[in-house]
Structures are given as structure tokens and as C-alpha cells.
Amino acid sequence: MLAVASFAVAQPAPAGAIDPPTVAVPRYSDPKARLERPDLPAGRIVKWATGDDYPPFHYIDADGQPAGFAVDLARAICSELKIACTLQAWRWDALLDTIDKRQADVILAMAKPTPEIRARFAMSERVHQTPARFVARNEAAPKDVTPEALGGKTIAVVAGSAHEAFLKAYFPQSRLKPFDKADAARAAVKDGQADLAFGDAVSLAFWLNGTASGGCCSFAGGPYIDARYFGEGVGALLRPGDEKLRQAIDYALQRLDESGAFAEIYLKHFPVGIW
């Protein structure tokens, strides 16, 4: 399993006198690469499209406006490039057609780059990748999280998921306890029906820090990234041939990485960390 992102350690804004926890912020751009800023046509207004119902990535807020990680990142890219932009949220069933219909120039949403999407769109550098993680009860967290150490342990997981397939391939000595839904798998480890749960780190992080977990559990071991099971991460989707705009977005993403602006946006929407 190869790590495909570097990390910077950052701190959320302090609350009271308690020291804030450190959070690993992924860096997807190559710090050694020196990208040149392409010249975009003067006066061009870049139209961005995002989704409307997948918080914290993209959603409609209480005022009826697009919000979320993707929205803030799109605005930061436009600010870095000093270009005029518009942004509109779309239903998922209409979102991917916006570029073909000239309703958008860029789609920034959590659309996984399937072979069909790669054939249809150009894609920028990654802006997000969700690792897989284990969680365990605080009083029973294993010291080591290896296939050998988890041999004989019961692991709750969603049936038929990529996470279950990963466990079958790499943790064959563990006893898998499949559930139809992720919340049932998480409840199983909380209630002691399973020793651990394994799944999407974003969902697990928000569960750990929400009321449903009751403070029962915490992450165990490190993150897992394997493109064969969990995908390559997502980037901005563009019209094939719109190469200068793609290069400009990659340039802006690198600059946001270097300045710390990406980390600020990341911590705003993922204050508990998923890595």
C-alpha cells in the first residue's frame, strides 16, 4: 500500500485555554515542481459547478447558498488566479452534463474518476482523497494494527463494499461481520458486537466526534490508501482541450498549498482530521 499524499501538521483555531489538537493536512501538489502560471484569455468568466447535497464537501446552506469544502476551494482558486468566476450548485443527476451543455467550465465535486469520467473529462491535480481507517473502543484499542495483530478479531464492515474486499485481501485472518449500512457497522463496535469497524475515514471521523458515538471510540492505526479499492482521489473536471484552464487550476492549487490557504480551508471543513 503506497502513500500518495504528503502531509503538513496544522492546528485548528484554539478554543479557550485548551491546546488544540494537531491535524494532518494532506498535500497533493509536488513541492519540487515549479509550475508556470498560464495566461488565460482576458475577460473570460470561468463558470464553476458543484453538487448540492454532500456535506461537508458541497451542499446548500441555511441561506440557500452553495457552501462546503469544494465551494471555498473554488473561490480560493479564482482569487489566486485573479479571474472572474461564477459558481452554481446542481443536483447530482444533472451535474456531469453541465460542461457538455456549456453551463459550466469546471466541475468541482466529489465525482470519483471512473474510466467513464476520465474518458469524458480532463482532470486537475487532486483536491481530496478519502482514506480508509479502523476504529475501536477506547478501552480495547489494539496496540498494533497489522494483519497478524488483528488475526481472530471481529471487524464490522459494510457488506459488498470496497472496504470489505480490502479486508478479505489483506486481513484474511480476521473475522468479518458485514452489515447492510455503515451506521450499523459503527454501532456494532460501540456496542461490543465487534472489536473494530473499518470504513470511510470521513464518515468515521464525523461519527467519532458526534453524539452518536457517545465518545466510545477512536481511530486505531493509520490511514489506508489503495487506488484499486478506494480510488485515486478527486480533482476538478474540465472540458477536454481546455488545457490552459487546467494548468491554471493546478498552478493555483500549488500556490494555495505553499501559502497555507489550502490547509486553512481543509481545517475549516475537516477540523477533526481523517488522516
Secondary structure, DSSP 8 states (H G I E B T S, - for coil): -----EEEEE----BTTB----EEEEE-S-TT---------TT-EEEEEEESEETTTEEE-TTS-EESHHHHHHHHHHHHHT-EEEEEEE-HHHHTTTTTTTS-SEE-S-----HHHHHH-EEEEEEE---EEEEEEGGG--S--STTTTTT-EEEEETTSHHHHHHHHH-TTSEEEEESSHHHHHHHHHTTSSSEEEEEHHHHHHHHTSSTTTT-EEEEEEEE--HHHH-S-EEEEE-TT-HHHHHHHHHHHHHHHHHTHHHHHHHHH-TT---
